[in-house]
Amino acid sequence: MLHVSGEPIPGAVDAVRRLRGAGHRIRFVTNSTTMSRAQLGERPRALGFAIEDDELQTTGSVASRVLKGKRVLALTMPGILDDLDGLQLIGMNAEAVLIGGADETEETGRIFSYLNLNRAFLELQAGADFYCLHRNRWWQTAEGPRLDAGAFVSGLEYVSGIEATVLGKPSPEYFGAALEAIDADPELAWMVGDDLEGDVGGAQKHGMRTVLVRTGKFRPDELEGSTVMPDGIVSSIAQLPDWLEQNL
Amino acid sequence: MLHVSGEPIPGAVDAVRRLRGAGHRIRFVTNSTTMSRAQLGERPRALGFAIEDDELQTTGSVASRVLKGKRVLALTMPGILDDLDGLQLIGMNAEAVLIGGADETEETGRIFSYLNLNRAFLELQAGADFYCLHRNRWWQTAEGPRLDAGAFVSGLEYVSGIEATVLGKPSPEYFGAALEAIDADPELAWMVGDDLEGDVGGAQKHGMRTVLVRTGKFRPDELEGSTVMPDGIVSSIAQLPDWLEQNL
């Protein structure tokens, strides 16, 4: 939503600056399960966006908030471990099992091994709560589709009979964490995104107001076929400051 | 049903001999997914039972019958490979994906690896049919419960949107294979077993007649709480020849 293929959306850097100038508190929210806030912030900062690490919300940072202080068996990519601060990451006797997303490295096979999945099953059977960062089925890589963590979340739900709580977008936990971080009431907060179901639909269920941007994931036919309707639609985030001034 | 903890059920060897003498054609049916017919036959033969390999029906032998001649990506334990004759076991461009049960060896982790599961997912996405030997959640070992193949079957169903066909008991394919092997009509064939749901219930759905034995898995309270009712109940297989003489 801020940048595409290594280039900032035209006018986006200035738009973020104007939003701050108008007094808006901002959280940049992403469903990435492979990078920490520090890593995720590098690219937009290199492109000129003034973004602090604690303004970035990742699925890992939501897990850290929801599971703070708990003993957690985390089957997650190493990249997000920095965001899981405050959790006791352990191998047995867990209070919660947390499944993260897959990535393209060999770590995925190491983490989603039979041994680790069996361990997660035993903890669930012994009473641990069950969380996941998302339950995506697969994602597209240069070499073709790759199996994502949804397969393992679903498989562990089947064997344990316990449903996993999703912590990423569009879960209530996710939007709740962002609102708490900026101390905002949902009806006075705007979710701005390019994903009609995940961003707009999810935030609306949480009572937030929404703006859809026509960049990135946006597809006109998705909008036509959907019952989800944002409060506003803008060409890109560059138009957002003007739109908010006229519609607030 | 024939033996328990290395000892034959008293009278069982003689009962099998009497059934043969009375002209019954017999198939010994098992849901094992870790041993071939040749391996499975060793123990009962050592205990005195006269059993030929081709009288033993395993889940692998049913897969061999159902998938004969097809190109199959098989994630199964090495022990059953002997029974999968007639299948073209391949790593890509498969017509069918076959998931077998786990065992206690390290082979389980090697076979249910992320790489292999991703491969199975890609074949399913490309149009392969989906089969499994069973969809058990877990089984009990000396070291505690262990995750079984049901986790991976269920996970791949979730990501692919394709439901797996179960080939083991109590599937129609399983009982159908046994009946075809002895060229028997279901209503003239008797399923004898200790598992009320899997043996008796499954065979009844297939139109067969049934006898429950009070050995092995049999639990009186299961019979009381169930809507499944066998045609006959005997203390053990030793009583079966007399029971059949009186009730045929």
Interface residues (C-beta under 8 A of the other chain):
Chain A: A102 T108 G109 F112 S113 Y114 L115 L117 N118 F121 L122 Q125 R137 W138 G144 P145 R146 L147 D148 G150 A151 F152 V153 S154 G155 L156 E157 Y158 V159
Chain B: A102 T108 G109 F112 S113 Y114 L115 L117 N118 F121 L122 Q125 R137 W138 G144 P145 R146 L147 D148 G150 A151 F152 V153 S154 G155 L156 E157 Y158 V159
